[in-house]
């Protein structure tokens, strides 16, 4: 009986986790800094992309249907993002080996960062934490060259998202 109560308490605490989640940064606010490794272990910080537009997209898991669709659309739009001086970077809680396999399989030309502890996803309000199950929400932040959030996408449709971000970027980056 005590074990059942303990299990119930763990489940209830896990379900309460999202209630206490951090709010995502909104437009005009400084983007939360981070230092995360890519698939080869190289550390990347937000400041690495200062002076360029950054499409920072969080996604739940490598090689799942929605995540693959989203990544492939970003891949297929890579030249258009580059023409607007924008860099695409993906973040999930998967490890470097998983990112490497995912990027190789789908020929992804952009950086994927590993947030194994979920700390960066949490700072961006993008962490779903149900105790034993944790993953990044499908959120994207368009960060301007000065490191401020220009737009936050909290309801993402994988099929159209890259085109949506690209259209907004064209409008925001126009002189």
N, C-alpha and C positions, 0 to 999 in steps of 0.2 A: 504494500500500500504506500509506503514512504517513497519507493522508487517511482510509482505512478504519479505521486504529487510532484516529485522533483522533475519528472519529464514534462508534466503539464506546465509547471512554472517556467521551464526553459522555453517551451513552445510559446507561451504567452509573452514572455519577455522578448523573444525573437520577433513575434508579430508586432510588438509595440515599437520596435526599433525604428521603422519608417516614420512613426508619429513624431519622433524627436530628431528627424533628419535636418541637416543644415539646408537653409534656403540657397538656391542657385544664385550666383552673382548676376545682377541685372545690367542692362545697358548703361554705360557711363561709369561703371565701377571698375576699379583695377582688377584684372584677372589674377586669381590666386597663383602665387609662384609654385613651382614644383621642380623636383630633380628626380627623374626616372630613367631606368635603363631601357635601351632598345634591345632587339633580338641578339645583338652581338655583345651586349653588356655595357656599351658606351652610354654614359650619363648625358641626359639632355635637360636643360632648364628652359623655362619660359623665355628668359632673356636671350637665349640663342636665336630667337626669331624676331627680336626687336628690330624695327625698321621695315618689317614686312607684315602683311596680313597673315593671320594664322587661323586656319579652320581646325579647331580642336574638337574632335568627335570622340565621345565615349560610346562604347558598345558592349553588350553583354558577354559574348563569347566567340572565340575564333571558330570559323568554319561551320557556323550554324546558318540556316537558310536566310534569315533576315539580315544578319551581320555580313554574310557573303554578298548579298544583293547590294547592300549599302556600300561596302568596300569596292565592289566592281564598278559601281556608278562613279564613285570618287576617282577610281583608276582611269575610267574612260573619259573623264573630264579633266584629267591632270594638266593637259596642255592649256586649257582655257583658264584654269586657276593660276598656272605659272605666268600666263600673259598678263594677269592682273597683279602680279607680284605677291601671290598668295601661296602658302605652303599648307598642305594637308597633313595632319598628324592624328593617328588613332590611339586610343587608350582603352585597355581592358584589364581585368584582374588576371588574365592568363600570363604564363611565364614566357621567357624568351624563346624557348624551344618551340612552343606552340605558335608564337608569332612568326617565327622563321618558317615553319611548315605552312602556315596559312598564307604568308606573303609569297612564298615560292610557288605554291599550288595555283594561286590566282594572279601571279605576276603583278603584285602590288608594288608600285614604285615609290611609295611614301613610307615614312617612319611609323612603326607601331611601338608603343611604349608599354612596359609592364608595370602595373600598379598592384602588385601582389597583395599588399596590405590594405588596399582600398583607401588609403589616406588622401590621395589626390582626388579621387572620385568623391569622397566625402566632402572635401573643401569646395567642390563644384556643385554640391547638392545632388550628385549623380550616383550615389551608392545605395543600392538596395541591400539591406542587411537583415536577414531573417534568422540570425543566430548561426546555424550550421550551413545555411545557404546564403552566399554573398555574390553579387554581380553588379556591374555598372549598368545604369539605366542608359537608354538610347537618347542621349542629350548631345547637342553640339553647341559650341560657343565660337562665334566669329569675333576674333580679337584683333583690334586695330594695330597699326605699326607702333603706337605708343604704349601698348600693353593694357589697353582698356577694353572691356567687353563692349562690342558694337551691337551685337544681337545674340540672344539666347534662344535656342530651339529646344523646347521641352516636349513637343509632340511631333515626333519624327516618323514619316512614312518612308521606309527604305527605298521604295521604287522611284520616288520623286525628289528625295532630299538633296542630292548633289545639285540638281538643277535649281532647286529653290535657293540653296546657299549661293550658288553662282550668280543668280539673278540679283539677290540682295547685295552681294559683293560688288557687282557692276555698278549698282546705284550708289552704294556707299563710297566706293573708291573713285567715282567720277570727279574730275576737277571742278 
